[in-house]
Amino acid sequence: MPGLVEKTNQTLLTEFMLQGFSEHPELRLPLLSCFFFLYTLALVGNTLIIIAITCSSGLYSPTYFFLLNLATMDIMCTSTVLPKALAGLAWEDNTISFQGCMAQLFFLIWSSSSELLLLTVMAYDRYVAICRPLHYGILTSLRFCLTLAMVVWVTCVLHAWMHTSRMAWLSFCGPNVATHFFCEIPPLLLLSCSSPHVNSIMTVLSDALYGCINFILTFVSCGFIIASILLICSAEGKQRAFSTCSSHLIVVCGYYSAVVCAYISPASSYNPERSKLTGVLYTAMSSTLSPLIYSLRNKEVKTALGKLFLFFRY
């Protein structure tokens, strides 16, 4: 049988079948159009941000440096998941090799965990800019920002490697249909014929700890920001500061809600429909909306884009 190999008297899987949205065949074309639109918008929006920041000297600041990192991770996240989902919807070919599944899992965890850390770092940047403006240059020096970005990338690579290597260590010899449209930890654990108990506990604990620390740090920063904003006398200054903080909070709340629903629960309580919905939210919607919320409404970014592309001149 294709997709199986004999090893030590046990038949192991060499490929998985992603269920995708095959249980709703009437939604195939609408979903194909929707995913293609979201993927195109995410690629275009985040690529424009990267071009604007790298090519415009006026955007050489810590805020836009971290935004560039976030845009890079958004592209990685959507490109890890959506092309395969689009192929499955277009040609109804939902098979993925074991190695391909592990690679998809690795890059998905790397990019999604990096986004969580970067949202925390960006909250710190806003805190320093609003609450400690006289010390902003010192507290967000070039060396510090580069070091912080390196820590984010390396930490998240190790985080992704830990989960992926532990998943690859399991044996898969039974059903090979993963009830999702990409390779994610909970549905894969349900397919394992070896005990996934350790993996399930490790996933819930590590992601809960990882998510809680970032969540607390982000909202503590936003709390200090709000307290400082209330002390601003100028109504215009308050509005500008609140706009900056509210944009970040919108992205943070949406992203955390989707990730928590997807991962902070044991595999035994896995719900395919809920998981697919949250998967769309944090792999497609978040990457699509982030550039709109953070940058395309930002005058400095729009000015930089206007200098690079005649189309963006108003």
N, C-alpha and C positions, 0 to 999 in steps of 0.2 A: 504494500500500500504506500503511495507517495506520501512524503512527510514523516515517515517513520524509519527508524534504524534500530537494529538489534545490538544490544550492549549488555553484557553480563546477564544473559537470560531475561532481560527486561526490554520492552519496546519503548524507545524514547522518541519524542517528537522532534522533528527537524524544522517544522514550520507551524505557524498558527493561522487560524482563519478568524479575521476580524468580522464580527457580526455587522458592524456599521449600523445602517438604518434599514436593513433588509426586511425587518418586520413591518415597515411602513413603505411598501413599494410605490404607493401613490404620491409620496413626498420626495421621491428621488430627484426629479427635475427641479422642483422648488429649492431643495436643499443644495443641489449642485450649483444653482444660480446664486444662492445666498452665500455659500462658502467661497465661491469664486470672487464674488463682490467683496467680501470681508478680507480675503487674502490679498487681493489687488490693492484695496484701500490701505491695509496694514503695511504692505511693502512700499507703496508710493509715499505714504505719510511719514513713515520712519526713515526711509531713504532720503527724503527731502530734508528732514531734520539733521541727519548726519552730514549731508552736503553743506547745508547752511552753516552748521557749527564749525566744520573743518575749514571752510573757505572764507569765513567772515571773521576778521580780527576783532570786531566789536562783540563777538560772542565768546571770546576767550576768557571765560570766568568759571569758577567751580560749579555754579549752578548748571551751566550748559555742558560742562564736561561730564557731569554725572547723568545729565539728560541724554547725551550721546551714548553713554554706556547702556542706559535703559533702552534706547531705540535699537541698539545692536542686539540686545537680548530679546527684544520683542520680535525682531526679524528671525532670530534663531528659533524661538518658540513656535511661531506660526509655520515656518518652513520645515520644522521637524514633524508637524502633525498634518497640516492641511493638504499638502500635495498628495500624500497617500490617501487621505480621505476623499479628495477630488477624484483620484484615479478609481477608487472603489465605487464611487457614485456614477462615474462616466462609463466605465467598462465592466462594472460589477465583478472586479477581480480584487477580492479582499484578503488574499493570502499574503503572508509576510514570513520570511525565514526567521529561524530562531535568532541568528546573529543580527538580522535587521531589526528584530523586535527589541533586543537588548540595546542596540545602538540608539533606537528611537527613545527608549526609556531613559538612557543615560543623558542624551541631549535635552530631553524634556525636563528632567529633574534639575539639570545644570542651569538651564535658562529660567525656569520658574522660581527656583530658590534664589538665583541671582537677582531676579526682579524684586523679591521680598527684601533682600538686603539693601538693594539700591534705593527702594522706597524709604527705608529707614535712614540711609545716608542722606537722601535728599531732604528728609524732615529735619535732620541735624543742620544741614546747610541753611535751610529757611530759618531755623531757630537762631543761628549765629547772625544771619543777615538782619533779622528783625529785633532780636533781644540784645545782641552784642555788636552793633554795627561798627563801633570804633575799633573793635578787635578783629573784624572780619578778615582782613588781609593776613593777620598773623595766624588765626585759628583755622584758616582754609588755604594755607600756602600750597604752592605747586607740588612740593615734595610730599606734603601730607595727603593731598588729593590723589596723587599717583600711588602712594603706599596703600591708601584706603581702597582704591579700585583694584589693586593687585590682591589685597586680602580678600575682597569680595569674590573675585574670579577663582582664586586658589581654594578658598573655603568651600565654594559651591561645587567645584570639580571633585573635591574629596567627598563631599556629601553625596553627589551623584554616583561616584564610584562605589561608595559603601553600599548604597541600595542596589545598584545594578549587579555588583559582584555577588551579593547575597542572593539575589534573584536567580542569577545564572547558576548558582551552586545547587539549586533545587532540581529535582527530577520531574519531567513532564512526560507522562506515558499514557494518559487517559484521553478524554475529549480535548480537542484542540481549538474549540470555538470560544474566543474571548468576546464577552458581551459588551463590546465597546467599539469605537471607531479608530482607536489608536491603542498602543501598548501602555497600559497603566498598571500600577502595582496591585490594587484590589482585585480586578478581574483575573489577572495572571495567577494570583495566589489560589484562587478557586480551582484552577486547572492543575495544580501541582499534585502529584501522587506521593510525594514525600511530605512530611509534616511542615506546614507553613507557619506553625505557631510562633516560632522565634521571629520570623520575618514580620508577621503581623504586629507583634508587640513592639519590635524595633521601629517599625514604620510609624505607629501611633505615637510612641513616646518621643522619638527623635523629631518628628514633624510638629508635635504639640509643643515641645520645648523650643524648637527652632522658630515656630510661628509665634508662640507667646512672647518670647524675648523681643522679637522684632516688632510685634504689635504694641507691646508696652512702651518700648523706646520711642516708637513713632508717635503714639498718642501723648506721651509725656512731653515730647518736643512741641506738639501742637497745642498742649495745654499751656505751656510757657508762652507760646506765640500769642494765643488768644488773650492771656493775661496782659501781655505787653501792648497788644493792640488797644485794649480798653483804656490804657493810659495815654494814648495818642489824642491830642486835642483836635487836630485837623480832621474834618469829616472825610476829605479826599484821601488823606493818609490812611485812615481806618478802612475805607472801602478798598483801597489798593492792597493793603495787607491782608484783609479778610478774603479778597479774591485769590491771592496766592495760596493761603492756607486752605480755603474751601476746595480749590482744584485738587490739591494733594489729598485731602481727606476723601473726596469722591472716588479717586483712583484706588486709594488704600482700602476703603470699605468694600468696594466692589470686588477687588482682587482677593482680599482675605476671605470674604464670604464664600467665594467659589472654591478656593483652595481648601478651606476648612471642611466644607461639605464633601469634597472629593477624597480627602485623606484622613481626617481626624475621626475615624470610625473603624471598627474591626471589620475584617473581610466577611465575617458571617452575616453582618447587617448590610452588605453591599446591595444597592438598588441600581440596576442598569439604566433605567430611564433618568433617574436623578443624576447619576454619574455622567451620562452623555450631555445633559444640560449644563452641568457645572464645567465639564470639559470644554464645551463651546465657549462658555463665559471667560475662562482664564487662558485659553489658547488662541481664541479668535477675537472676541469682543474687546477684551482688555487691550490687546495689542493694536486694535483698530482705533479705539477711543482715546488711548493715552496721548498720541500726538495731537489730537484735536483739543483735548482738555488742557494739556500742558503748553503747547507751543503755537499751534496755528491760530490761536486767539491772542498770542503775544506780539505786541507791536515790534519789538526788537527782532524777533524771528521773521515776521512778515516783511520788515524792511530789508533784512538780509536776503530773503528769498527774492524780493523785488529787484535787488541789484544783480542777482544771478540769472533770473528768468524774467523776461519781459512780460510773460503771462501773469505774473503775480503783482504787477504794478497797477495800482488803482488810481 
